[in-house]
Amino acid sequence: MTKPVIGVLGASGAVGRAAVRELRALGHTGLRLGGRTASALCAVAEEDPTGHHETVWADATAPDGLRAFTERCDIVLNCAGPTYRLRATVASAALAAGADCVDVAGDDPAAEDLLAAGDPARDGRTVVLSAGALPGLSGLLPRWLAGQGLDSVSALTAHCGGLETCSPTVAHDLMLSLTSGGADGAAYGEALAAVRGGRRVPRALRTAEDTEHHAFPGRVALQPYLSGESERLATDLGLDRLDWYNVHPGPAVRALLNLLPGRLAAGDDPAELADRLFLAADLDLAGREPYYVMDFELSGTASGRPATAGLTLRAASSYRLTAAVGALAVDAVLRERVPTGVHFARDVLDPGTVVRHLRDRGAADLRPTGAAAGADHVEEGVL
């Protein structure tokens, strides 16, 4: 049987390069690597001299190049950005070429564009969006946790963030998310909002600019933030209460994030602001080891009594986490474990499979607590 051709767009970037390694670990070889820099693509291909990977110049913003890249693929994994500028550009090109698509981001804007053009299910095609760390893993891990020792769940508190370099895609998407990224043209999420009584409540929480949290080393800032994904997660799990915090360990990045809305409104050049964000991230990281943490605590009942189940994930990089989820989504589509149509990774990937992959690949240290302690021996994972 002929092996499916997997195209990885943005293969030489921080996420794309890691995704190539994850795909190889899942047994996929002969990849079609796309990007804008030939030397960087060749360096990725040479990491596996037996893989016979093909390198192709491809730019997500150049229709002809994108078409030439997708036309020989059976499935495309998009690791290029900025997400909220591209929207469904890559997925649409893949579908036009008769290929399936997985996007490590995409989110609601891409789904809206795709469905407005006609459901891909009618042509037997599949698109999986938000197959990354956040969103993606941020929805999968609470789903896994809800199945570990609790009979019912009522409240979730989440803390996610870290200290790492800032890629161009992340920098530009962060600024774009202030006015886009959510459903129906809304912003990606709402600061200070939380779920109370199963509904979004504005300004329910406060920012803590200088505090401590058990899962993070040193002093951190906690920014309450309710995204569309976390709000839907609350609905899916039947939560009465959800508190979600973005965690900022670095003072330079945090200070700049506080200024961004005002500077953008004043007409500052987004490209210059992105450069300042790169420098701020490097300044915060100077002399320190990079890390990324996701910490969740679910409250509910077990055997008729109040109980909690917790999970702390620690990794060296959120980019590798994103790459792992993207590669697992590709593998699931190829194994026909995902229905045709447009989906979000959190809804169609098996949380247990994702947790086991992260543990077995050494991509993260996973520590369950409370009712989840000892579940599937996840604590054996190493960083």
BABATI-370660 format. One record per residue: residue in three letters; z, x, y of N, C-alpha, C in turn. Coordinates in pm, whole numbers, plus 50000, padded with zeros to 5 digits. Layout:
% BABATI-370660
ALAZXYZXYZXY
...
% end
This chain:
% BABATI-370660
MET500005008449881500005000050000500005008850125
THR499175005350224499095012850348500375010950429
LYS500915022050478502125021150558501805015150693
PRO502695006850745502465001250878502505012150984
VAL501685010451086501665020051196502665015451302
ILE503675023751325504695020851424504425029051548
GLY504195022251660504005029151786505315029451863
VAL505675041251915506885042651997506425046452138
LEU506545037152231506145039652368507335044852447
GLY507105055752523508215062452588508935071652491
ALA508165077352398508755084752286509435097752327
SER509115102852445509715115652485510915113752578
GLY511285101252608512445098652692513745099352613
ALA514845097452683516165098552620516325088752504
VAL515875076352522515975066352415514865068352313
GLY513635070352359512495071452269512625082752168
ARG513075094252217513225105852128514255102952019
ALA515365096852059516395093351960515885082551865
ALA515055073351916514515062651831513595068151724
VAL512845078551758511985084951658512825090451544
ARG513945096651577514835101951473515415090651387
GLU515805079651452516365068351378515335062151286
LEU514105060851331513045055251247512785064251125
ARG512795077451148512605086651036513745085150937
ALA514975083550987516125081850899516015069250814
LEU515295059150866515085046750793513885047450700
GLY513245059150695512135061250602510755058950660
HIS510655057450791509355054950853508765068050905
THR507585071250860506915083550900505515080150954
GLY504825090650999503485088551052503485079751175
LEU504415082051264504565073651383503485076851487
ARG503195067151571502255068851682503095069951809
LEU503165081951866504055084751977503295084052108
GLY503745075352198503075073652326503945077552443
GLY503325083652542504035087652663503085093852762
ARG503635098252876502785103252983502685118452988
THR503485125452907503475140152910503175145552771
ALA501995151752757501545156352626502505166552566
SER502975176152646503835186752591505155181052539
ALA505695171152611506945165052567506755157152437
LEU505635150152425505345142652302505185152152184
CYS504505163352206504315173152098505655178752053
ALA506575180852147507895185952111508635176052022
VAL508485163152051509115152851967508495152951828
ALA507165153551822506475153451693506845165551609
GLU507045176951674507335189351601508745189851545
GLU509605180451587510945179851530510885176551380
ASP509805170151339509605166651197508215171251156
PRO508065184151117506745189551084506075182850965
THR506835175350884506235168550768505875154050799
GLY506175149550921505995135450953504595131450991
HIS503735141251029502345138551067502275127851175
HIS503105129251276503095119551384501885121851476
GLU501335111051525500205111651617500735110251760
THR500265118451851500665117451990499495112152073
VAL499805102652160498775095852239499255094352382
TRP498405097952480498775095452619498815080452641
ALA499895075852699500015061452724500985059452840
ASP500585050552930501405047153045501525031953049
ALA502745026953046502955012453042502405005453165
THR502205012953274501675006853396500165008253409
ALA499515014453310498055016253311497445007653200
PRO496844996253233496354986853131495444993053027
ASP494515001453068493575007352972494295016452873
GLY495205024852925495935033752838496875026252745
LEU497485015652796498385007652714497605000552603
ARG496434995452639495594988652540495154998452430
ALA494755010452470494315020452372495455024552280
PHE496695024452333497835028252250498175017352149
THR498195004852192498654993952105497624989552002
GLU496344992152027495314986051943495314990851799
ARG495945002051770495995006851632497375005451570
CYS498254998351639499634996851590499824983651515
ASP500714983951418501154971651352502394966051423
ILE503174975051481504354971051559504594981651664
VAL505034977451781505314986551892506794985751927
LEU507444997451938508804998351988508735003552130
ASN509084995152227508994999252367510315005052415
CYS510275017852453511435024552509511175028752653
ALA510085023552712509715027052849510265016752948
GLY510365020753072510835011853177510175015453309
PRO510695010153421511865001553435511634987653375
THR512634982753309512554970253234512154958453320
TYR512834956753434512634944653513511384945353600
ARG510724957053601509424957953665508324955253562
LEU508504960353442507504958453336507534944253279
ARG508734938553271508914925253211508244924953072
ALA507234916453051506614915052918505314922852906
THR505074932452994503794939652994503484945852859
VAL504434953052803504184959952676504094950052561
ALA504994940452557504954930552449503654922752451
SER503174919252569501914911752580500734920052531
ALA500744933052563499674941852515499704943052363
ALA500924944052308501044944952162500524932252095
LEU500904920852148500454908052091498934906752101
ALA498354911052213496894910352229496174919052127
ALA496854929752082496274938651982496584934051840
GLY497264922651826497614917551694498814924251633
ALA499674930251718500864937351669502134929951707
ASP503204932451633504524927651670505114937351772
CYS506244933651830506854942351931508364941251929
VAL509014952651947510454953351972510644960552104
ASP511444954952192511724961152322513214963652330
VAL513594976052362515014979152369515684972052487
ALA514874966252575515394958352687514604945452695
GLY513964942552806513154930352818513934918752875
ASP514944914452803515864904052849515144890952884
ASP515794882552961515274869152991513914869253062
PRO513674878053161512374877753227511194879653132
ALA511324888753037510244891052941510074878952850
ALA511184873052807511084861252719510404849752791
GLU510734847752918510114837052995508614839153010
ASP508204851553038506774854553051506034851952920
LEU506614856352810505964854952680505814840352641
LEU506854832552658506804818452619505894810452712
ALA505804814652838504894807852931503434809852890
ALA503164821152825501804824052781501494817752645
GLY502504811952579502304805952448503144813052344
ASP503864805552263504774811152164504014820052065
PRO504374833052052503714841951957503784837051812
ALA504714827951782504854823051644503594816051597
ARG502844810251690501634803151650500584812551592
ASP500674825551628499764835551574500434844051467
GLY501624839851425502344847151321502934860251367
ARG503154861651497503654874151552505124872851593
THR505804884351600507234884851630507504894351744
VAL508364890151836508844898751943510374898251945
VAL511004909951944512464910951953512804918352081
LEU513554911752168513934917352297515424921152300
SER515784928852401517194932852421517764939652297
ALA516944948352235517374955452115517914969052153
GLY518994968852233519584981352279521094981152267
ALA521744989152352523214989752349523804978152428
LEU523354976752554523854965952639522724961752731
PRO522084950452701522414940452598521884944452459
GLY522434938152359522064940452220523294942752136
LEU523694955552128524894958852051526124951852110
SER526104949752240527204942952308527374928452263
GLY526324922652205526434909352147526644909551997
LEU526154919951931526254921051785527664924651740
LEU528314933951810529634938351767530684927251774
PRO530734919151881531694907951879531394898051768
ARG530114896051734529764887151624530294892651492
TRP530144905851473530694912051352532214910551350
LEU532854913051463534304912551470534834898551440
ALA534074888251483534524874451460534584870851313
GLY533874878451230533874875751086534854884151008
GLN535724891751077536634900851010538084896151020
GLY538494887250931539904883950918540404872351001
LEU539574866951092540014855551173539374842751121
ASP540154832051116539624819051074538944811951191
SER539424814551312538824808751432539044818351548
VAL538204817351651538334826151767538384817751894
SER539104822551994539234814852118539034823252243
ALA539274836352236539174844552356538674858552321
LEU537894864352412537384877952395537574885652525
THR538084897952512538144907252625537344919552587
ALA536414923552674535524934852645535564944952758
HIS535534957752721535454968652817534344978152770
CYS533314980052851532174988352811531794997752925
GLY531585010352891531165020052991531335034152941
GLY531025043853026531145057552982530765067453090
LEU530645079653046530345090853134529155098253073
GLU527985096953134526785103253079525735104653188
THR524675112053156523585113553251522915100053275
CYS522245098953387521565086553424520055088653416
SER519385081353328517935082553316517245075153430
PRO515985078553461515245071353566515175056353539
THR514945052553413514855038353379516165031153410
VAL517285037153371518595031053396518845029653545
ALA518515040053622518765039853766517975028753834
HIS516705027753804515875017553868516235003553819
ASP516535002153690516914989053639518234984353697
LEU519144993553718520424989653775520224983253913
MET519364989253993519114983554127518334970454118
LEU517364969954029516594957654013517464946253961
SER518504949753882519354939353823520164931653927
LEU520264937254047521024930454152520334917554197
THR519014917054174518264905154216517404899254105
SER517394905353987516574900453877517234904053746
GLY516554900553635517074903953504517694892353429
GLY518084881753503518654870053439517614859153418
ALA518064847753371517164836553347516744830053479
ASP515524824953483515024817253597515084824853729
GLY514824837853724514774845753846516104849553905
ALA517194847053835518524850553886518824865353861
ALA519904870153920520354883753894520814884853748
TYR520924897253699521284899353559522644893353525
GLY523574893853619524904888353594525634885953724
GLU526904882353713527704879053831529014886853828
ALA529214895153930530464902653941531634893153963
LEU532774896653904534054889653915534104876453839
ALA532994871753785532974859053711533524861053570
ALA533994850153511534504850253374534294836453315
VAL534584835053186534504822053119535904816453106
ARG536074804153151537324796953140537014782753094
GLY537684778352991537414765052937535984763752887
GLY535424775052842534064774952789532994774952895
ARG533354776453024532384775853133532534787853226
ARG531414791453291531434802253390532254798053512
VAL533164806853552533994804353670533824816253765
PRO533244814253883533074825253978534414830554027
ARG534454843554056535614850154116536914847354041
ALA536814847453910538014844953828538834857653808
LEU538214869253826538894881953800538804891153922
ARG539564901953919539554911554027539184925453974
THR538594933354062538274947254030539544955854039
ALA539654965153945540734975153951540054988653972
GLU540234994354091539495006554126540095019254066
ASP541365019054033542015031253983543105027253885
THR542745027453755543705022853655543485030453524
GLU544155026153420544005032153288543655021453186
HIS542955025653080542695016952966542775025352840
HIS543385019952736543685027852616542445034052550
ALA541275027952567540075032852500539345043552578
PHE539765046152702539065055452789539995066552836
PRO539525078952836540355089852884540435089853037
GLY541595093253089541745094753233541765081553309
ARG541625082653439541635071053527540215065153535
VAL540125051953544538835045253547538885033653647
ALA537705028753682537565016453759537065005553666
LEU537624993653677537224982253595536564971753684
GLN535284968853654534534959153732534234946853647
PRO534884935353673534554923253598533094919453620
TYR532404916053513530974913053525530554903953409
LEU530044892253441529624882653339528104881853338
SER527484886853232526034886453217525604873853142
GLY524314871253143523804859953066524064861652919
GLU523964873952867524204876352726525654873152689
SER526604877952770528004875652736528364860852751
GLU527744854052847527994839752863527494831952742
ARG526304835752692525774829152571526614832652449
LEU527134844752446528014848852337529244839852332
ALA529804836852448530974827952454530644814252398
THR529454809352430529024796352379528824796752228
ASP528154807252180527854808352036529124809551952
LEU530114816752003531354818651927532364807451952
GLY532044798652046532974787852079534214792652151
LEU534054802752239535194808452309535634799652426
ASP536924798652441537484791752558537564801352676
ARG537734814252647537964824152751537214837052719
LEU536564842952819535924855952802536084864052930
ASP536654875952917536774885453027535964897852991
TRP534954901153072534084912653043534194922453160
TYR534474935153127534614945353230533624956753206
ASN532874960353309532134972953308533094983853354
VAL533134994853278534095005553305533375017553366
HIS533905022553479533295033853550534305045253558
PRO534165055353471535115066553474534855076353588
GLY533625076453642533275086353744533365080953885
PRO534115087353974534265082254110532985082854193
ALA532135092754171530915093954252529955082354224
VAL529755079254096528885067954060529485054954110
ARG530765053254091531415040754134531285038754285
ALA531475049354362531365048254508529945044254549
LEU528955049954482527565046654515527235032454474
LEU527735028054359527475014254316528045004254416
ASN529165007354475529744998454576528844997254699
LEU528095007854727527235008054846525865002054823
LEU525415001754696524024998154666523564984754726
PRO524304973754706523804961054759523534961554909
GLY524444967554983524284968355127523134977455168
ARG522974988755098521904998055132520534992055101
LEU520424985054989519154978654955518834967555055
ALA519854959855093519644949155191519224954855326
ALA519664966955357519324973355484517944979755481
GLY517294979455362515934984655353515814998955309
ASP516875004855256516785018655207515785019655093
ASP515165031155079514165033554976514845033854838
PRO514455024654745515075024554611514905037854538
ALA513775044654558513555057454490514575067754536
GLU514895067854667515885077254717517285073754666
LEU517565060754657518855056554602518975060354455
ALA517865059254381517875063354240518165078254227
ASP517565086354316517855100754315519335103454342
ARG519905095754432521335097354461522185093554340
LEU521715083554263522455079454144522405090354037
PHE521245096954021521145108153926522175118853963
LEU522205122354092523095133054137524555129054120
ALA524865116354148526245111754133526695112453987
ALA525805108453896526135108953753526365123453709
ASP525515132553756525685146653721526985152253779
LEU527325147853900528565152453963529785147753884
ASP529775135153842530895129953763531015136853627
LEU529865140953573529845146853439530185161753439
ALA530115168053553530295182553561531595186953494
GLY531465195753395532625201153327533285191853228
ARG532695180153203533285170453110532295166953000
GLU532805162852886531965158852774531485144552794
PRO530185142052775529695128252788530225119452676
TYR530395106652707530835097052606530465082952649
TYR530485073952552530275059752582531195051752491
VAL531815041352547532805033452473532505018652487
MET532665011452376532694996852375533974992552307
ASP534784985052378536074980752324536154965552331
PHE536454959252217536514944652209537834940352146
GLU538394929552200539554923252136539364908152134
LEU539344902652013539214888351992540564882351958
SER540864870952017542074863551983541684850651912
GLY542504846751818542234834451744543364831451648
THR542984826651531544004823651429543594829451295
ALA544574832451214544384836951076545484830850993
SER545114823450891546074816450805546984807350887
GLY546404801150988547154791451068548054797351173
ARG548034810651189548904817051287548064824551391
PRO548584826251513547874834051614547634848351564
ALA546424853551591546084866951543545024872951635
THR544904886251628543874893151705543104902551613
ALA541864905251650541034915051580540354923551686
GLY540454936651673539874945551773538894955351713
LEU538034960751798537084971051756536804980051875
THR537004993151855536655002951956535555011951902
LEU534425012451972533315021251936533265032552037
ARG533215044851986533065056552072531835064452025
ALA530975067752120529765075252088529545086052194
ALA528715095652160528405106152257527415101352361
SER526675090552330525615086052421525255071552396
SER525125063952504524625050252489523145050152454
TYR522435061052489521015061652459520765061952309
ARG521615069152237521445069352092521785055852031
LEU522775049052086523095035652037521915026152057
THR521295026852175520125018652202519005021852105
ALA518775034652080517735038851987517985033451847
ALA519245033751804519575028951670519295014051655
VAL519695006151755519464991651748517964988751752
GLY517224995851837515774993851842515104996951711
ALA515485008151648514895011851520515255001851411
LEU516484996951410516884987051310516114973951329
ALA515824970351454515034958251479513614959851427
VAL513014971651448511684974251393511704973051241
ASP512694979251180512804978851033512964964550983
ALA513764956551053513984942551012512704934351023
VAL511924936551130510654929251145509694933151034
LEU509584946051005508664950550901509064945450762
ARG510344943350742510824938050614510824922750612
GLU510254916850718510134902250731511494895350727
ARG512484901750788513814895950797514044889050931
VAL513024889051015513084882451145511974872051150
PRO512264859651187511214849451195510184852851302
THR509014846751292508034848251397508544841651526
GLY507964845551638508384839951766509094850451851
VAL509684846051961510394854752054511894853352031
HIS512564864652012514004864451982514724875452058
PHE516034874052070516884884752118517564891151997
ALA517704904452002518234911851887519594906551842
ARG520434902751936521784898051901521744885651812
ASP520644878051819520544865551744519924867251606
VAL519174878151583518404879151458518754891351373
LEU519424901251429519834912551346521154909451277
ASP521334914951158522574912951084523634922551139
PRO524724917551197525734926451255526304936551156
GLY526494932251030527034941350930526114953050902
THR524804950450898523834961150877523864971150992
VAL523994966051114524054974851230525314983451227
VAL526444977451197527704984851191527634995751084
ARG527124992350966527035002250858526095013650895
HIS524985010550962524035020951001524685030551101
LEU525365025351201526015033851299527055042851233
ARG527795037251138528805044951067528165055650978
ASP527195051650897526615060850800525795071950865
ARG525195069050981524415079151052525275087851141
GLY526575084851149527435092651236527115090751383
ALA526505079351417526125076651556527315072851641
ALA528395068251578529565063751654530795064051566
ASP531935064851633533235063451568533655048951590
LEU533825041451482534155027251489535555025051435
ARG536445020051520537845018251482538275003651493
PRO538304996251382538814982551388540334982251388
THR540904972051452542354970551458542734956051432
GLY544014953651417544494940051395543944934151267
ALA543494921751272542994914951153541764921651096
ALA541054929651178539834936251131540094949851069
ALA541324954951075541634968251024541254969450877
GLY540534980050846540124982450707538864975350667
ALA538274967150756537064959650721535924969350691
ASP535414968550567534254976250525534454991250544
HIS535734995650554536045009950572535305015750691
VAL535135007950797534405012650913535075024550979
GLU536385025750960537085036451027536655050250979
GLU535845051050872535405064050825534285069950911
GLY533755062551004532705067451090533215079251172
VAL532295088451207532685100151285531785101151406
LEU532315107651509531555109751630530775122651618
% end
